[in-house]
Amino acid sequence: MSNAAYVREQLLVSTPNDALALVLDISSCRYLDSAAIEVLFDVSRRLGRRRQELRLVMPENSPLRRVIELTEVHTAAPVYDSLEAALTE
């Protein structure tokens, strides 16, 4: 939670305006707290204003997949099983 604002800002400034999407691979992530969930929603909303998309990569068997579904993050950012799938969309 203490670095959520920093992570949000870094994600946004690292995405050029001419990019179609930001692909965020969270496959190795073991924990998402409420601050991280809020960051995902906010980054998706801000990218949407720039006509860009946030795409998440998380294997189907990840225990955090359920967190993404319960918090409905998948409605703001599509979730892909692999990096290749997210990049080819």
C-alpha positions as CSV (number, residue, x, y, z in Angstrom):
1,M,0.0,0.0,0.0
2,S,2.9,2.4,0.7
3,N,4.1,2.3,-2.9
4,A,0.8,2.2,-4.7
5,A,1.0,5.9,-5.9
6,Y,4.5,5.4,-7.1
7,V,3.6,2.2,-9.0
8,R,0.6,4.0,-10.6
9,E,2.6,6.9,-11.7
10,Q,5.4,4.7,-13.1
11,L,3.0,2.6,-15.1
12,L,1.4,5.7,-16.6
13,V,4.5,7.6,-17.5
14,S,6.1,4.5,-19.0
15,T,3.3,4.1,-21.5
16,P,3.9,6.3,-24.6
17,N,0.9,8.1,-26.0
18,D,1.1,6.2,-29.3
19,A,1.0,2.8,-27.6
20,L,-2.3,0.8,-28.1
21,A,-2.0,-0.9,-24.7
22,L,0.0,-1.5,-21.6
23,V,0.5,-5.2,-20.9
24,L,1.1,-5.9,-17.3
25,D,2.4,-9.4,-16.6
26,I,1.5,-10.2,-13.0
27,S,2.1,-13.9,-13.3
28,S,4.7,-13.9,-10.6
29,C,2.6,-11.8,-8.2
30,R,1.7,-13.6,-5.0
31,Y,-0.5,-11.0,-3.3
32,L,-2.8,-8.1,-4.4
33,D,-4.2,-5.9,-1.7
34,S,-6.9,-3.3,-2.0
35,A,-4.5,-0.6,-3.0
36,A,-3.1,-2.7,-5.8
37,I,-6.6,-3.4,-7.1
38,E,-7.4,0.3,-7.0
39,V,-4.3,1.0,-9.0
40,L,-5.4,-1.5,-11.7
41,F,-8.8,0.2,-12.0
42,D,-7.3,3.7,-12.0
43,V,-4.6,2.9,-14.6
44,S,-7.2,1.3,-16.8
45,R,-9.5,4.3,-16.5
46,R,-6.7,6.8,-17.2
47,L,-5.4,4.8,-20.2
48,G,-9.0,4.6,-21.5
49,R,-9.1,8.4,-21.6
50,R,-6.1,8.2,-23.8
51,R,-7.8,5.6,-26.0
52,Q,-5.4,2.9,-24.7
53,E,-6.0,-0.3,-22.9
54,L,-4.6,-2.1,-19.8
55,R,-4.1,-5.8,-20.4
56,L,-3.2,-8.2,-17.6
57,V,-1.3,-11.5,-17.9
58,M,-2.1,-14.1,-15.3
59,P,-2.2,-17.8,-15.7
60,E,-5.6,-19.5,-15.4
61,N,-4.4,-21.6,-12.4
62,S,-3.1,-18.6,-10.5
63,P,-4.6,-18.3,-7.0
64,L,-5.0,-14.5,-7.6
65,R,-7.2,-15.1,-10.6
66,R,-10.1,-15.5,-8.2
67,V,-9.3,-12.1,-6.6
68,I,-9.3,-10.5,-10.1
69,E,-12.8,-12.1,-10.7
70,L,-14.2,-11.2,-7.3
71,T,-13.1,-7.6,-7.5
72,E,-14.2,-7.4,-11.2
73,V,-10.9,-6.1,-12.4
74,H,-11.4,-8.2,-15.5
75,T,-14.2,-5.8,-16.5
76,A,-11.7,-2.9,-16.6
77,A,-8.7,-4.8,-17.9
78,P,-8.9,-8.1,-19.9
79,V,-6.9,-11.0,-18.4
80,Y,-4.9,-13.2,-20.6
81,D,-3.3,-16.6,-19.8
82,S,0.0,-15.8,-21.5
83,L,2.1,-12.8,-22.5
84,E,2.0,-14.0,-26.1
85,A,-1.8,-13.9,-26.1
86,A,-1.9,-10.4,-24.6
87,L,0.6,-9.1,-27.1
88,T,-1.2,-10.5,-30.2
89,E,-4.6,-9.2,-29.3
